[in-house]
Amino acid sequence: MDILLHTIALEPARWTPQRVSQPIVDLLPQIADKTPFKKLEIFEPHLTYAADENAVREVFAEHQLEPVILSSYFDLAKAAPDVFEHESAELLRRVRTFGFKKVRLFPGPGIPLDDKARIESFVERVRNLVSSAPDIEFLLETHDGSLADEPEVVVAALNSIACENVGLLFQPTFFEDEKTKRQFVIQRPFIRHLHLQNRAPNDVATFTRLADGVIRWREIIGALPLMSASIEFVPAGICKVDEFDLAQALDEAIGEAAFAQSCAH
């Protein structure tokens, strides 16, 4: 199993207006020196807030780290037509600049599940975007607050897009055991990548280790052919910026990757 480290796991400012608390050029050497991870999923603000793209590329190369997935925040559904064209071009420029092989997209955040016109508009925009980069794999993440709120709806959108280079990035849309089992059964044929995180059984707002949470990752990973996954969140990373311990978060990420590997054997 190919395990990536998602840099969002190392960014405690991720859900604040600040977004980035430490430059990616400072994070990458720590990842290279203190972990076995060589392949990364990149939290897009780590690049958009970077002072010098060339410097970031040099650090990737110096430490032999590979940026595989760009975790994008481009809202295809919401953008006005001229903004869509501009942002699409900027997204693909960044993909080419850093050599990403895959892009994570949100599947229509904010679109009502019964709004057929808006869903079709989103589908058409995905087709337009991916046709410009047939060598790049685009992954629709099963994130809540989107078409993924109903497992069948995002699968129907995927079937409407009908592009070989588009699939699902699976994470539990809602952290409930039975709902996740149903989601997995429906979406399994379309899954290309996993986002690994877990929540405490008695409090789904609390992050916990993969082995201890409400989601039975051993069953999910064991039921899939060998594929790739990202360590998305670790408990040590869910804190205020001034409480964040990078070394602890890296250690937890290493342990979580080992657990995920054990599930695939």
SERO-4910 file (N, C-alpha, C, O; in steps of 0.05 Angstrom, whole numbers):
BEGIN
 pado doro    nc1    nc2    nc3   cac1   cac2   cac3    cc1    cc2    cc3    oc1    oc2    oc3
  Met    A     17    -24      0      0      0      0     18     25      0     37     27     15
  Asp    A     11     43    -17     26     68    -20     15     89     -1     -8     98     -5
  Ile    A     30     97     20     20    116     40     33    143     36     58    145     37
  Leu    A     17    163     33     27    191     31     22    205     57      4    198     72
  Leu    A     38    226     62     32    244     84     19    269     73     30    281     54
  His    A     -4    276     83    -18    300     75     -8    323     92     -9    321    117
  Thr    A      2    345     80     13    366     96     -8    381    112      0    397    130
  Ile    A    -33    377    107    -54    390    124    -52    379    152    -60    393    171
  Ala    A    -42    354    156    -39    342    182    -19    358    199    -19    356    224
  Leu    A     -2    373    186     19    388    200     13    418    201     31    434    206
  Glu    A    -12    425    196    -19    454    195    -42    460    214    -65    457    207
  Pro    A    -35    468    239    -57    474    259    -74    498    252    -95    501    263
  Ala    A    -64    515    234    -80    539    226    -99    533    203   -112    551    192
  Arg    A   -102    508    195   -116    500    170   -144    511    169   -154    518    147
  Trp    A   -159    512    191   -187    520    191   -191    548    202   -213    555    210
  Thr    A   -170    563    202   -171    591    212   -166    610    188   -156    601    168
  Pro    A   -173    635    191   -167    654    169   -137    655    162   -129    661    140
  Gln    A   -120    649    182    -91    649    178    -83    628    157    -65    633    141
  Arg    A    -95    604    159    -91    582    140    -64    568    143    -63    544    145
  Val    A    -42    584    143    -15    573    144      0    585    167      3    610    168
  Ser    A     11    568    184     26    578    207     56    576    203     72    589    217
  Gln    A     65    559    185     94    556    180     98    550    150     82    535    138
  Pro    A    118    562    138    122    558    109    128    529    102    141    515    118
  Ile    A    120    521     79    125    493     70    155    488     67    164    465     70
  Val    A    170    508     61    199    504     58    212    497     85    234    485     86
  Asp    A    198    503    107    208    495    134    197    467    141    210    452    156
  Leu    A    173    460    131    161    434    138    176    411    123    180    390    135
  Leu    A    182    415     98    192    393     82    218    381     93    220    356     93
  Pro    A    238    397    101    262    384    113    256    367    138    268    347    142
  Gln    A    236    376    154    229    360    178    216    333    170    222    313    182
  Ile    A    199    334    149    187    309    139    209    290    129    209    266    135
  Ala    A    228    301    114    249    285    102    268    273    123    277    250    121
  Asp    A    274    289    143    294    281    164    282    263    185    297    246    196
  Lys    A    256    265    190    245    251    214    224    230    208    213    217    226
  Thr    A    218    226    182    198    206    175    207    191    150    226    199    136
  Pro    A    195    168    145    201    153    121    185    162     96    188    151     75
  Phe    A    167    181    100    150    190     77    166    203     55    182    221     60
  Lys    A    162    194     31    174    205      7    154    218    -12    161    236    -28
  Lys    A    129    209    -10    108    219    -27     88    235    -10     82    227     13
  Leu    A     79    258    -21     63    276     -5     38    284    -19     37    286    -44
  Glu    A     17    289     -4     -6    305    -13     -3    332     -1      3    335     23
  Ile    A     -7    353    -17     -1    380     -9    -27    396     -5    -43    399    -23
  Phe    A    -30    407     19    -51    426     26    -46    451     10    -26    465     13
  Glu    A    -64    457     -8    -59    478    -28    -50    505    -17    -32    518    -28
  Pro    A    -61    514      6    -50    539     17    -21    539     23     -8    560     24
  His    A     -9    515     28     20    515     32     35    524      7     58    533      9
  Leu    A     22    522    -16     35    533    -40     26    561    -46     42    578    -54
  Thr    A      0    567    -43    -10    593    -50      2    615    -31      4    638    -39
  Tyr    A      8    607     -7     20    626     12     51    626     12     63    641     26
  Ala    A     62    609     -5     92    608     -7    103    633    -20     92    643    -39
  Ala    A    125    643     -9    136    668    -19    150    664    -46    151    682    -62
  Asp    A    160    640    -51    176    635    -75    172    606    -85    182    588    -72
  Glu    A    157    603   -106    152    576   -116    177    561   -124    180    537   -119
  Asn    A    196    575   -136    221    562   -143    236    551   -119    248    530   -120
  Ala    A    235    566    -97    248    557    -73    235    531    -62    248    513    -53
  Val    A    208    530    -65    194    506    -56    202    482    -74    207    460    -63
  Arg    A    203    486    -99    211    465   -117    239    455   -111    245    431   -112
  Glu    A    257    473   -104    284    466    -98    286    449    -72    302    430    -71
  Val    A    269    455    -53    269    440    -28    257    412    -33    268    392    -22
  Phe    A    236    410    -49    226    383    -56    249    367    -68    253    344    -60
  Ala    A    263    378    -87    284    364   -101    308    357    -83    318    335    -83
  Glu    A    316    376    -66    338    372    -48    333    349    -29    352    333    -23
  His    A    309    346    -20    302    326      0    289    301    -12    280    283      2
  Gln    A    288    300    -39    278    277    -53    249    270    -44    242    247    -40
  Leu    A    233    291    -42    205    288    -35    188    293    -60    194    311    -76
  Glu    A    167    277    -64    151    278    -88    123    288    -81    108    276    -66
  Pro    A    115    312    -93     88    321    -89     69    307   -109     69    312   -132
  Val    A     53    288    -98     37    270   -115      9    282   -120     -1    282   -142
  Ile    A     -4    290    -98    -32    300    -99    -33    329    -90    -22    336    -69
  Leu    A    -46    346   -107    -52    373    -99    -80    373    -87    -99    367   -101
  Ser    A    -82    380    -62   -108    381    -48   -119    409    -52   -113    427    -37
  Ser    A   -136    412    -73   -144    438    -82   -170    447    -69   -187    431    -60
  Tyr    A   -173    474    -67   -197    486    -55   -212    502    -77   -228    520    -70
  Phe    A   -207    496   -102   -221    508   -124   -250    499   -124   -256    476   -127
  Asp    A   -269    518   -121   -297    512   -120   -308    515   -149   -316    537   -157
  Leu    A   -308    494   -164   -317    495   -191   -346    504   -194   -353    518   -213
  Ala    A   -362    495   -175   -391    500   -178   -398    530   -173   -416    540   -185
  Lys    A   -383    543   -156   -390    570   -147   -379    592   -165   -390    614   -168
  Ala    A   -356    587   -178   -342    607   -193   -358    618   -217   -370    603   -231
  Ala    A   -357    644   -220   -369    657   -244   -353    647   -268   -330    639   -266
  Pro    A   -365    649   -293   -351    638   -316   -323    648   -321   -305    632   -326
  Asp    A   -318    674   -318   -291    685   -322   -272    676   -300   -249    670   -305
  Val    A   -283    674   -275   -266    664   -253   -260    635   -257   -237    626   -251
  Phe    A   -279    619   -267   -274    591   -272   -252    587   -292   -234    571   -287
  Glu    A   -252    602   -313   -230    600   -333   -203    607   -321   -184    593   -325
  His    A   -203    629   -306   -177    638   -294   -167    618   -273   -144    611   -274
  Glu    A   -185    609   -256   -177    591   -235   -169    563   -246   -151    550   -235
  Ser    A   -183    554   -267   -175    529   -280   -147    531   -291   -131    512   -287
  Ala    A   -141    553   -304   -114    556   -315    -93    558   -294    -71    546   -297
  Glu    A   -100    571   -272    -80    573   -249    -76    546   -236    -54    539   -229
  Leu    A    -98    531   -233    -95    504   -221    -77    487   -238    -59    474   -227
  Leu    A    -81    486   -264    -65    469   -281    -36    479   -283    -18    463   -286
  Arg    A    -33    505   -281     -5    516   -281     10    506   -256     33    498   -258
  Arg    A     -4    506   -233      9    497   -209     15    467   -210     36    457   -201
  Val    A     -4    452   -222      0    423   -225     26    418   -242     42    401   -235
  Arg    A     28    432   -264     52    428   -281     77    438   -268     98    426   -271
  Thr    A     76    461   -254     99    472   -241    112    453   -222    137    450   -221
  Phe    A     95    439   -206    106    421   -185    106    392   -193    116    375   -178
  Gly    A     94    385   -215     94    358   -225     74    340   -211     79    315   -208
  Phe    A     51    351   -202     31    334   -189     20    314   -209     18    320   -233
  Lys    A     13    291   -199      0    270   -215    -30    269   -211    -44    258   -228
  Lys    A    -39    280   -189    -68    278   -182    -76    304   -169    -60    319   -157
  Val    A   -103    310   -171   -114    333   -159   -140    325   -144   -157    312   -155
  Arg    A   -141    333   -118   -165    329   -102   -184    353   -107   -175    376   -105
  Leu    A   -210    347   -112   -230    368   -115   -254    362    -97   -260    339    -92
  Phe    A   -267    383    -88   -292    380    -74   -315    375    -95   -316    389   -115
  Pro    A   -333    356    -90   -354    350   -109   -379    368   -105   -398    360    -93
  Gly    A   -377    392   -115   -400    410   -114   -409    419    -87   -432    414    -79
  Pro    A   -391    431    -71   -399    440    -44   -422    460    -46   -421    479    -62
  Gly    A   -441    456    -29   -464    475    -27   -486    470    -47   -506    484    -46
  Ile    A   -483    451    -65   -504    446    -85   -526    429    -72   -520    407    -62
  Pro    A   -551    438    -72   -573    420    -62   -574    394    -77   -571    394   -102
  Leu    A   -579    373    -64   -578    347    -76   -600    343    -97   -597    325   -114
  Asp    A   -621    359    -97   -643    356   -116   -641    378   -138   -660    380   -154
  Asp    A   -620    393   -139   -617    415   -159   -603    403   -184   -579    405   -186
  Lys    A   -619    392   -201   -608    378   -225   -593    397   -243   -572    389   -255
  Ala    A   -602    422   -246   -589    441   -263   -561    448   -253   -542    448   -269
  Arg    A   -558    453   -227   -532    460   -216   -513    435   -216   -489    438   -221
  Ile    A   -524    412   -212   -508    388   -213   -497    384   -241   -474    377   -245
  Glu    A   -514    388   -262   -505    385   -289   -484    405   -297   -466    400   -311
  Ser    A   -488    430   -286   -467    451   -291   -441    443   -279   -420    447   -291
  Phe    A   -442    432   -254   -417    423   -242   -404    400   -258   -380    401   -262
  Val    A   -420    381   -267   -410    359   -283   -396    369   -308   -375    360   -315
  Glu    A   -409    388   -321   -397    399   -346   -371    414   -340   -352    412   -356
  Arg    A   -369    427   -318   -344    441   -311   -322    422   -305   -299    426   -312
  Val    A   -329    400   -291   -308    379   -287   -298    368   -313   -274    366   -317
  Arg    A   -317    362   -332   -309    352   -358   -290    372   -372   -269    364   -383
  Asn    A   -297    398   -371   -280    418   -384   -252    419   -372   -232    421   -386
  Leu    A   -251    418   -345   -225    419   -331   -208    395   -338   -185    398   -346
  Val    A   -219    371   -335   -203    347   -339   -195    342   -368   -175    329   -373
  Ser    A   -211    353   -386   -204    349   -414   -178    365   -421   -165    358   -441
  Ser    A   -172    385   -405   -147    400   -409   -123    387   -398   -100    395   -403
  Ala    A   -127    365   -383   -104    351   -370   -110    321   -369   -114    310   -347
  Pro    A   -111    308   -392   -118    279   -392    -98    261   -379   -104    238   -373
  Asp    A    -74    271   -374    -54    255   -360    -55    258   -330    -40    244   -316
  Ile    A    -72    275   -320    -75    280   -291   -100    265   -281   -121    265   -294
  Glu    A    -98    253   -257   -121    240   -245   -135    259   -226   -122    271   -209
  Phe    A   -161    262   -230   -177    280   -213   -194    264   -194   -207    245   -202
  Leu    A   -193    271   -168   -206    255   -147   -227    272   -133   -220    292   -121
  Leu    A   -252    264   -135   -274    277   -121   -275    266    -93   -281    243    -89
  Glu    A   -270    283    -73   -269    274    -45   -298    272    -34   -314    290    -38
  Thr    A   -303    250    -20   -330    246     -9   -332    262     18   -335    250     39
  His    A   -332    288     15   -332    306     38   -361    315     43   -376    319     24
  Asp    A   -368    319     68   -395    328     75   -399    356     64   -380    371     58
  Gly    A   -424    364     63   -431    391     53   -429    393     23   -426    415     12
  Ser    A   -431    370      9   -428    369    -20   -447    348    -31   -464    337    -17
  Leu    A   -443    342    -57   -459    321    -69   -454    294    -56   -470    275    -59
  Ala    A   -432    292    -41   -426    267    -27   -443    262     -3   -442    241     10
  Asp    A   -460    282      4   -478    277     27   -497    253     23   -507    242     42
  Glu    A   -502    246     -2   -516    221     -9   -497    205    -26   -490    214    -48
  Pro    A   -489    181    -18   -469    166    -33   -477    162    -63   -459    163    -80
  Glu    A   -503    157    -68   -511    152    -95   -509    177   -113   -504    175   -137
  Val    A   -513    201   -101   -513    225   -117   -485    231   -129   -483    238   -152
  Val    A   -464    228   -112   -437    234   -122   -429    212   -142   -414    218   -161
  Val    A   -438    188   -138   -432    167   -158   -446    172   -184   -435    168   -206
  Ala    A   -471    182   -183   -485    189   -208   -471    212   -222   -469    212   -247
  Ala    A   -461    231   -207   -446    253   -220   -421    243   -233   -414    251   -255
  Leu    A   -408    225   -219   -383    213   -230   -390    198   -256   -375    200   -276
  Asn    A   -411    183   -257   -419    169   -281   -427    188   -303   -422    182   -327
  Ser    A   -438    211   -296   -445    231   -317   -420    244   -328   -419    250   -352
  Ile    A   -400    248   -311   -375    260   -320   -362    241   -340   -352    250   -361
  Ala    A   -362    215   -334   -354    194   -353   -326    199   -365   -323    198   -389
  Cys    A   -307    205   -348   -279    208   -357   -262    188   -342   -264    185   -318
  Glu    A   -244    175   -356   -228    154   -344   -209    165   -322   -202    150   -304
  Asn    A   -202    190   -325   -183    201   -305   -197    216   -282   -185    233   -269
  Val    A   -222    208   -277   -237    219   -254   -248    196   -237   -260    177   -247
  Gly    A   -242    197   -211   -252    176   -192   -258    189   -165   -259    213   -163
  Leu    A   -262    172   -145   -269    181   -119   -245    180   -100   -229    160   -101
  Leu    A   -242    200    -83   -224    199    -60   -242    194    -36   -257    212    -28
  Phe    A   -240    170    -25   -258    162     -4   -249    170     23   -227    165     32
  Gln    A   -268    184     37   -266    187     66   -294    185     77   -313    189     61
  Pro    A   -298    178    102   -326    177    112   -339    204    109   -328    224    119
  Thr    A   -362    205     96   -376    231     94   -386    239    121   -386    263    129
  Phe    A   -396    220    136   -406    224    163   -393    202    181   -393    179    173
  Phe    A   -383    210    203   -369    190    220   -388    174    237   -389    177    262
  Glu    A   -402    156    223   -420    137    236   -415    110    223   -414    109    198
  Asp    A   -413     90    238   -405     63    228   -424     53    207   -414     46    185
  Glu    A   -450     53    212   -468     41    192   -470     58    167   -471     47    145
  Lys    A   -470     84    170   -470    102    146   -445     98    129   -447     98    105
  Thr    A   -423     94    142   -398     91    128   -397     63    113   -387     61     91
  Lys    A   -408     43    126   -410     17    113   -426     19     88   -419      8     67
  Arg    A   -449     32     90   -467     35     66   -452     52     44   -453     44     21
  Gln    A   -440     73     52   -425     90     33   -404     74     19   -401     76     -5
  Phe    A   -389     58     34   -367     42     22   -378     22      2   -366     18    -19
  Val    A   -400      8      9   -411    -11    -10   -419      2    -36   -414     -9    -58
  Ile    A   -431     25    -35   -440     39    -59   -417     50    -75   -417     49   -100
  Gln    A   -397     60    -62   -375     75    -76   -351     58    -81   -333     67    -96
  Arg    A   -349     34    -70   -325     18    -73   -314     16   -101   -290     19   -105
  Pro    A   -330     11   -122   -319      8   -149   -305     33   -160   -290     31   -179
  Phe    A   -311     56   -148   -301     81   -158   -278     93   -142   -267    114   -149
  Ile    A   -270     80   -121   -250     90   -102   -222     87   -114   -215     66   -123
  Arg    A   -207    109   -115   -180    109   -125   -159    116   -104   -135    111   -107
  His    A   -168    129    -82   -150    138    -61   -166    140    -35   -190    144    -36
  Leu    A   -152    139    -12   -165    141     14   -153    165     30   -129    170     28
  His    A   -170    178     44   -161    198     65   -165    185     92   -188    179    100
  Leu    A   -144    181    106   -145    166    131   -146    185    155   -127    201    160
  Gln    A   -167    183    170   -171    197    195   -192    182    210   -207    166    198
  Asn    A   -195    187    236   -216    174    252   -225    191    274   -212    210    282
  Arg    A   -248    185    285   -261    200    307   -269    182    330   -274    158    326
  Ala    A   -269    193    353   -276    178    377   -305    167    376   -323    182    368
  Pro    A   -309    142    384   -336    131    382   -358    146    397   -381    147    388
  Asn    A   -351    158    419   -370    172    436   -371    202    431   -387    216    443
  Asp    A   -354    212    413   -353    240    407   -339    244    380   -315    246    378
  Val    A   -355    245    359   -344    246    332   -330    273    325   -318    276    304
  Ala    A   -332    292    344   -317    317    340   -288    314    349   -272    332    344
  Thr    A   -282    292    363   -255    287    373   -240    268    355   -249    246    350
  Phe    A   -217    277    346   -200    260    329   -185    240    347   -176    245    369
  Thr    A   -182    215    335   -168    194    350   -152    178    330   -153    182    306
  Arg    A   -138    158    340   -121    141    323   -139    124    304   -162    118    311
  Leu    A   -128    116    282   -143    100    262   -154     75    275   -176     67    269
  Ala    A   -138     62    292   -145     36    304   -167     39    325   -180     19    332
  Asp    A   -171     63    336   -188     66    359   -215     79    354   -232     81    372
  Gly    A   -220     88    330   -243    105    325   -267     90    315   -268     65    314
  Val    A   -288    105    308   -314     94    300   -312     81    273   -328     63    267
  Ile    A   -294     90    256   -292     79    229   -273     54    230   -251     56    241
  Arg    A   -282     32    218   -267      7    219   -249      6    195   -255     -8    175
  Trp    A   -226     20    197   -209     22    174   -196     -5    166   -191    -10    143
  Arg    A   -192    -23    185   -181    -49    179   -199    -64    159   -189    -77    140
  Glu    A   -225    -62    163   -244    -75    145   -244    -62    118   -245    -75     97
  Ile    A   -244    -35    117   -245    -20     92   -220    -25     75   -222    -32     52
  Ile    A   -197    -21     88   -172    -25     73   -169    -54     64   -160    -59     42
  Gly    A   -176    -72     82   -173   -100     75   -191   -110     53   -186   -130     40
  Ala    A   -213    -95     48   -232   -103     27   -225    -91     -1   -237    -97    -21
  Leu    A   -204    -74     -1   -196    -61    -26   -171    -74    -38   -155    -84    -23
  Pro    A   -167    -72    -64   -141    -79    -75   -121    -59    -65   -128    -37    -58
  Leu    A    -96    -66    -66    -75    -48    -57    -77    -22    -73    -78    -22    -97
  Met    A    -78      0    -58    -81     26    -71    -65     47    -55    -49     39    -37
  Ser    A    -70     72    -60    -56     93    -45    -75    106    -25    -99    105    -28
  Ala    A    -63    117     -4    -78    131     17    -61    153     29    -36    152     27
  Ser    A    -74    173     40    -60    195     54    -67    195     83    -90    192     91
  Ile    A    -46    199    100    -51    205    128    -60    234    129    -44    253    125
  Glu    A    -86    238    134    -98    265    131    -97    281    157    -88    304    157
  Phe    A   -105    269    179   -104    282    205    -94    263    226    -99    239    225
  Val    A    -79    273    245    -70    258    268    -79    274    293    -80    298    292
  Pro    A    -85    260    315    -95    275    338    -78    298    348    -88    318    356
  Ala    A    -52    294    346    -33    315    356    -35    341    340    -27    362    349
  Gly    A    -46    339    315    -47    362    298    -72    379    302    -75    401    291
  Ile    A    -91    368    318   -117    382    322   -115    399    347   -122    390    369
  Cys    A   -104    422    344    -99    440    367    -95    468    358    -95    474    334
  Lys    A    -91    486    377    -85    514    370    -56    516    360    -39    499    367
  Val    A    -51    537    345    -24    540    333     -3    540    354     18    528    351
  Asp    A     -7    555    376     13    557    397     16    532    414     34    530    431
  Glu    A     -1    512    409      1    486    424     12    464    406     16    442    416
  Phe    A     17    470    381     24    449    362     53    439    366     71    455    370
  Asp    A     56    413    366     82    400    369     87    384    344     76    362    340
  Leu    A    104    395    326    109    382    300    121    354    303    113    336    289
  Ala    A    140    351    322    153    325    325    132    304    333    133    281    323
  Gln    A    114    311    351     93    292    360     75    285    336     68    262    333
  Ala    A     67    305    321     49    300    298     63    282    277     50    264    266
  Leu    A     89    286    273    103    269    254    105    240    265    102    221    249
  Asp    A    110    237    290    111    211    302     84    196    300     83    172    293
  Glu    A     63    211    304     36    199    302     31    191    273     19    170    268
  Ala    A     39    207    254     35    201    226     50    175    218     39    159    203
  Ile    A     74    171    228     89    147    223     74    123    234     72    102    221
  Gly    A     63    125    258     48    103    270     23     97    255     16     73    252
  Glu    A      9    117    246    -16    113    231    -10     99    204    -26     82    195
  Ala    A     12    107    192     19     94    166     25     64    171     18     48    154
  Ala    A     39     58    193     45     30    199     19     14    203     17     -8    193
  Phe    A      0     26    217    -26     13    221    -40      8    194    -50    -14    189
  Ala    A    -41     28    177    -54     25    151    -40      3    135    -54    -13    122
  Gln    A    -14      2    135      0    -19    121     -7    -47    132    -10    -66    116
  Ser    A    -10    -49    158    -17    -74    170    -45    -84    161    -50   -108    159
  Cys    A    -63    -65    155    -90    -72    147    -90    -83    118   -108    -98    111
  Ala    A    -70    -75    103    -70    -83     75    -57   -110     71    -58   -122     49
  His    A    -44   -121     91    -30   -147     89    -48   -170     92    -39   -193     91
***
